[in-house]
Amino acid sequence: MPAFWSAALILVGALVPAATAHAQLPTPPVNPSESEVLEARAAFVRGMQFGEEGRFDDARREFIHSYAQSGSPVALFNLASTLRSLELPRDAAEAFIRLLANPDLDASVRERATPMYADVVARVTRLRLYGPLEGATIRIDDALPRSLTGQTQTIVVNPGPHDLIADRRGSRPWRWSGAARAGASVDLLVEFQAIGEDPTDEAGEAGDEGWVIAGVSAAIAVALGVIIGAAVLDAEAQLGPRTGLVVELP
């Protein structure tokens, strides 16, 4: 391992939680060119500086760029460590898995990374879906849809709030929104309702909603009528010739 990367390990510090983001690990070149290595080294140095300044999202971005250009295991280690400290255990686990799968990984890096990997695995959130999942797709937050199969499926996510939408042809979308703590497992029953199966289907529900809106509108109209009527009566009372409030003009 080059002395530059080995020395940089000493500077790796614990980062406090910041914003969430998805790692989306890049695929680095097998044999990086000299220019790519130079660019990777510059990005790595910027990442270290950003980390020292508390700019943790910027540090994460630079470590991703450094790894993408060079494939350096230390850049990947720093990325995984940053994601871990940013409270993104799922993304950190992905980085640690790739790091530890390297048979040529330096022993000192492996020794440091192994317990950190065990820590993030213990802190991921597991969404356990069960039900008629065959042929369905699910979208988590703003990610692209993914296919579901069988009767059960476990999806590993970062802790925090999530929005799930499952779709299956001919059925209404199934939705779930909720937050889960680190290390938790959430069991979710996915139930699809065929379109037109329920007598209060789309048209029926829209009709009921229309009745509610119509009722509210009618109530508002009545209330407005009372107010307007009162205002008219009040005006008549003030301007009518039979009241004592009329000001006669000379």
Secondary structure by P-SEA (a helix, b strand, c coil): ccaaaaaacccbbbbcccbbbbcccccccccccaaaaaaaaaaaaaaaaaaaacaaaaaaaaaaaaaaacccaaaaaaaaaaaaaacaaaaaaaaaaaaaacccccaaaaaaaaaaaaaaaacbbbbbbbcccccbbbbcccccbbbbcccbbbbbbcccbbbbbbbcccccbbbbbbcccccbbbbbbbbbbccccccccaaaaaaaaaaaaaaaaaaaaaaaaaaaaaaaaaaaaacccccccccccc
